[in-house]
Amino acid sequence: MKKRYKLAIHVAAWALFGAWIFYVQYQRGLTLNKAIDSLVGLSFAIMIFYLNWYVLIPRYLARNRILSYIAMVLLTLTAVALIRSPLDFYVFREFNPGMKVLYSYDRILNYLLAGLIVVFISSALKVTGNYIRNERRNKELENQKLMAELNFLKSQVNPHFLFNTLNNIYSLAYKQSPETPDAIMKLSLLMRYMLYESNDTLVSLEKEVDHIRNFIDLQKLRLREQTSIRLNVDGELAGKQIAPMLLMTLVENAFKHGLVSRNEVGITLNLLVQDDGLQFTTVNNTSSHKKREFGGIGLQNLKQRLTLLYPNRHELHFEEKADTFYASLKLYFHTKR
């Protein structure tokens, strides 16, 4: 389909150019011989155009062989001029009363200049077309690379999340807790979301928050009354969309590193939803005996995904003081087009 479209454009362009030539000739008094002369000139122009388009540019100019390209262009135009001069002299001489000799400097120069104009137009169109195609191809490759990187990052999220959750269920099973079946059911709900809904580019913010609530319920089965867990949601969730599993990374991090004994602060999650974006903060205890490094697999993953999905549309901050770790994510929703 593209080849036919391209062919149609070329045929239409040459048809318009030929019509313009015949119109000019008609204004000067068109005869059959003049029409044939014009057709011959147009044929040479077409030959030069496509010889440059399909042979000289790909073989020399595209390979950065500039001097060879210039030499071949001049050689081609000279050959065309030497071929056309006898044709004009013997066949169309009656239209050129001043033509006294087979080859003349002025006539050869005119042929060369006319050929150079055709070569220039051919080269300009070819180079411009190649540039546009290369830009489009680079854009497609960039998008493919982006999607591949996002898929890779998401493939890291799910196993990392599953590993932590299975550890929690293992703790319950090891203690022979009667709540183990309930924990497995909660896990099935989490896995359903991760497998069937989080593969979309954007998901409902309501579903993302429900997913967080299910995760918290699963964690409460393990933590019991040893820690205080609070999730505060302020704002309207309906109609809002977000990239999946972004908030969950911060939630997981809070539970992974929060203390579950001698706890004063506990784990607090605050979600503030506004019309154009949201702010999500987590607060959890940390160990005063272990130096914390900001940048585990989960947080590094989150940073990369935010850079790819919300460029210049997010703010991510971490802070630790007085054995308490604070994380804050502010992002702006994608505008609907």
Disulfide bonds with the S-S distance in Angstrom:
none
